[in-house]
């Protein structure tokens, strides 16, 4: 099996990109057929979507914490790796990297994760069947989260990843809305495929889609101008990548071409040279107590960002710096260990080591971008779903039917 991905030097070193970019149109009904995905995904998607039809929306207003500095409609979470200080039980929490405190408040994050599991599955089921029940139920979730004054979430994360006794919210809390990336993709697919015209009349109307875009436009403004958003943008690890991925997804949804252009420049000038070594490794992820999981997570974020931003003129999949830093090297570095973990040179992750790898979007998107059947075959052999919260949280692209052309 080969793991060296094509990246013609003449196309990238002088920023003269080829005409074969990775961007593909939004899938629309009828069913997608690329890679034979429709028949292989059908049972998985429809089983999940049928279950989700019986589950009503649940937003941030369904749970609250007395430790939140915000209000009923404000997202709140607490930093995972922060614990009571055994030497000062009533004092500020202390950090234990990689070890999640089960007593911290994470109900709003779980609600977002639930949304990110259910809405994309419902949209994929709509693509497969055209059954209005699926599009209509996805619409109920969208209304509850983004439109209904009694249940909507405010479009900011000022109070995300707070630390007891230290801060009411941090920039790194922005990562909690990575779960909106595939939700936005699902909404785009529903709109493009005609779900608003469902026979029941309960799908999102054109005006409602515009109103949802208004919510994301406000959130995009907060992400790109607030102190917390800017702090997250400047992180030189997976947090900075995930900021770019989210901004790319939301800017594409609202049609903000200026921001998309700035992100393409940031991808090549900041993200790749600042995080990926010439050998494809990502040292800041390898330095963590969960080096395998963090490396996979960051590569998935890089790959999803490239999928969202690439055009025929700016094919980020084939971008390399003069010394070879880029997605070809990063994918080639991790792919052998995804295929065979036994050669991984670092200690096991301190938690959830046995839960990885999954069916990572980095493999799907790289296989498509590089037209590599070995990588696509590897992606297809891996588990698609998990019931472990940590995996659901970090495996944020789960519905390939929403991302591939038909």
N, C-alpha and C positions, 0 to 999 in steps of 0.2 A: 504494500500500500504506500502511495506517495503522499508526502505532506508538504511539498514545496509548491506554493501557490503562484500562479503567473502574475507578474507585475512588470511589464516591459519598461526598461529604464527610460527609454525615449519619451514615454508618455507622462512621467511624473517628475523627473528631476528638474525639468524646466517649466513645470506646471502646465504642460500642453496636453490636456486630457483627451482620451479617445472619444469616439462617437458612440460607444456602447456602454452607457451608464447603467447603474443598477436599479434606478427608479422604475417601478412598474405601476400600471394603473390600478386603481381600487378594484378589487373583485366585485362583480355584480352577478345576480342571478342570470342564467342558470348556474348549476354547480361548477366550481372550479375543477379542472382536470389535470393541472400540472402535477407531475410526480405521481399521478394516480391517487391524489389526496382524497378526492371525494368518496370513493368506495372505502378506503382505509380509515377515514375519519368519521364516516357516517354513524356507525353504532356508538362510538365514544361520545360524539357531539350530541346526538339526539337523546341518548340516555341521560346525559347531564342536563340538557335543556328541559326535558320533561320534568325532571326533579325540581328545577329552578322555577318552573311555572307555579308551583305550590308555595313558593317562599316570597312573602311580601318584601318590599324595600325596607331597609333599615339604615338610617343615616346617623350623623353625629349627635342628633338630638335625642337618640334612644338611650344614651349612656352619658354619665357625667362623672367628674372627679372633684372632690373638694379642694384638691391641690392645684387645679387649673386657675390661672389668672384671667382666663377669658370667660366668655359667656356661653349660653346654650348652643349657639350656632358655630362656635369656634372650635376647630380641630385642636385636640390636645393629645400629646403623647409624652412619655418619659423615656430618657435615654436608657437603652437596653443594658449597658454594661456598668451601671451605677448602683451601688449597694450601700446600706447603712454602714457607718464606720463602727467596727466593734469596739474601738477605743473611745468613741463618743457617739453613743446610739442616738442621741437627740440632735446631733450636729449635721453638717452638710454630708451628703453622700460621697463615697470614694469609688474610684474606677477599678474594675476588674476586667480587663480587655478580653473579649470573646466569650465571656460568661454572662448570659442573660439573666437578669433578676426577674423571677416569675411574679413578683408582687407589684411590679411597676404597672402603671395604667397604660393599656394598649388597646382598649376597646374601640377607639375611633380608628386606629390602624386596622384592626380586624374587620371593622365595617367596610373600610376601603378595599381591603383584600377580598372580602365577600363580593363587593360590587365588581371588582376586577375579574373574578372568576365567573360570575353569573352573566353579566351583560355581554361579554365577548362570546360566551357559549350560546346565548340566545341569538346573537347576530349571525353566528356561524350556522345555527340551525335554520334561521330564516334563509340564508344563502342556499342551503341544501334543499329546502322544501318549498319555500315561498309561503309557508303557513303563517298567517297573520298573528297567530297567538304569540309567536316568539318575538316578532317585532313590537307588538303591543306591550308585552311585559317588559322588554328592554326600555320602552318609552316610559313606563311607570317608574322605573328606577331613575331615569334621567330627570324626570319631573321632580321626584322626591329630593334628589341630591342638589339640583342646580336651579330649580324654578319655584317650587312650592314655598311660600314665605314661612310656613310653619315647620318645615323640615329641612330646608336647604342649608348647605354648608357655606359659611362666609368664605370668599375667595382669597384666603391668605393662610399662612402657617406660622403666625407669630408665636404660637404657644406649643410648637412641636419640639419634641425631645428636650423637654425641661429637665432640670436636675434639682432634686429636693435640696433646699438650702443654698443653692448656687445661682440658678438662673431660671426665669419663667419661660424661656424658649431659646433655641439656638439655630444658627444658619444650617447646621447639618441636618436639622429636622426636615428640610426641604425634600430630602430623599424619601420621605414617607408617601409622597404623591407619585412615585413611579408607577403606582397601581392605576393611575388615570391614563397612562400612555395607551394601553390596549383598549381601555374604555372609549377613549377618543377615536381610536381606529375603528372600533365597532360602530360608533355613531356615524362616522364618515361613510362606512360601508352601507349602513342602513339607509342613509340619505341618498347615496348614489344609486342604490339598487331599487328605489321606489317604495321602501317600507312606509313612508308617510301616507301613501295611498291605500293602506290596507283596508280590506272590505269591512272590518268592524268599525273603522273610524276612530280607533283608540291609539293609533300610532302617532308619533310626533308630527305636528303640522309644520309647514315651512316657517311660520312665525315662531313656533317653539324651537325649532332648530336654530333660528337666528338668536333667540333669547339664550339658549345654551351657549352659543358662540360668544354672546356678551359676557357670560360668566367666565369663560375661559380667557376672553380678552382682558378682563379685570385681573384674573389670576396671573396671566402672562405679564401684565404691567407690574404686579407686585413682585414676581420672580426676578424681573430684570432691573428694578429700581430700588427695592427696599434694602435696608442694611443686611437683613438675613439672607435675602436672595443673592446679593452681591458677595457676601461672605462665602456662600456655598459655591458660587461660580468660580471663586478663586482657589478652591480646594484642589490640591495636586494629586488626587487619588480618585477612587470610584465615585466620590461625592461630586467632584467637578464634572465627571463624565455623565453622571445621572442628571445633573442640572442641565447640561446641554441636550441630553436626550429628551427630557421633559419639555424644554423650551422649543425644541424642534417639532415635537408632536403637536403642541398647542399652537405654535405659530402656523404650522401647516393647516390646522383645523380652521383658524380664523383668517387665513390668507395673508399673513404678515410676511411678505417677501423680503422686506428689508432685514428683518431679524433672521430669516433663513440664510440670507447671504452672509450676514455677519457670523453666523454659526459655522458656515462652511470654512470661512477664513480662520475661525478659532480652532476648528478641528485640526487643520493642517499646521497652524502656527503655534498652538498652545497645547492641545490635548495630546496629540501623537508624540511630538518631540519631548514633552514634559513627563510622559508616563511610560512609554514603551521603549525598551532598550533595543539596540540593533539585533540582539538574538531573539527578540520577541517577548522576553519576560517583562513583568511589571513589578519592579522592586518594592514599591510601597504596598502592594497587595501581598507579596511574598513575605514581607516583614511582619505581617499580622499573625495572630495565634490561630487563624483559620486560613492559611495561605492558599490551599486548593480552592476552597469555596469562594474566597474573595477574588482570586484570579479569574475563575469562571464567571462570576458576577460582573466584574469589570469588562471582560471581553464581550459578554452579552450586551452590556450597555453601549460599548463602542460599536458593536455590530448593528444594534438597533438604530443608533444615531446615524450611522452610515447609510442604513437602509432608508431612513427618513429624509436624509439630506442629499444623497447622490443624484446627479443629473448627468445627461450625456456630456455636458461640458465640464462638470466637476465630479468625476468618479472617485469617490473617497476610498473605495475598495482597492484601487490601484495606486493610491498616493503612497509615496515613500520619501523620507528625507534622504539626503546625500549619503548618510551612513546606514541606510536600510531600515529605519524605524517605520512601522506602518502596520496595517491590518494583515497583510500577507505574512509578515514575520510573527505577529502575535497569534494568529490562527495556527501557524505551523508549530509554534512553541507548545501550545496546549493540546492540540489534537491528538498527538500520540499518547498523552496521559489520560485523555478522555477515553480513548480506545482501550488502553491497558494501564490501569492505575499502578501496577506493580513497580513500574520504573520511577515513580514520583520520588524526587530526591530529598524532600523535606519531611519533617515529622507530620503525623496525622493532625488534622484540625482538632481543636480542643473540644468542639461540640459538633454533632451532626456530620461527622466525617463519613459515615456509611450511607448518607443520603444522596451523595453526588457520585457520578454525574446524572443529569436529567436530559431530556430532549431539548438541548440548549438552542435558543434562536441564533446564536453565533454560528452554529454549524449549518443550520438551514439557510441563513442569509449568505454565508460564505460559499456554500455549495452552489447556490444559485448564481452568485456574482462571478464565481470562477468557473462555473460549468463543470463542477467536480463531482462525479458520481460516487466516489469513495466517501467523501464527506457527507453527502446526502444519505448514503446508505448507513453510515454511522449514526447520523441524527435519527433515522428511522428505527434503529434498533434499541434506542434508549427509552426509559420510562417517560410517558407523557404527563402523568399526573401524580400528585402526592397528597396525602392528608396531613402532612406535618407542617405546622404553621411556618417554621423557619424556611422550608422549601417553597411554600406558596409565596412567602414574602419576597424571596430572592429570585424566584423563577417567574418573571413578570410578563413574558410573552408565551401564551399557551395555545393559541388558536391559529394555526398556520393558514387556515382558509381565509383569514382576514388579511393576509399579507402577501399572498402569491396571486399571480394573474390566472385567468382561466382561458 
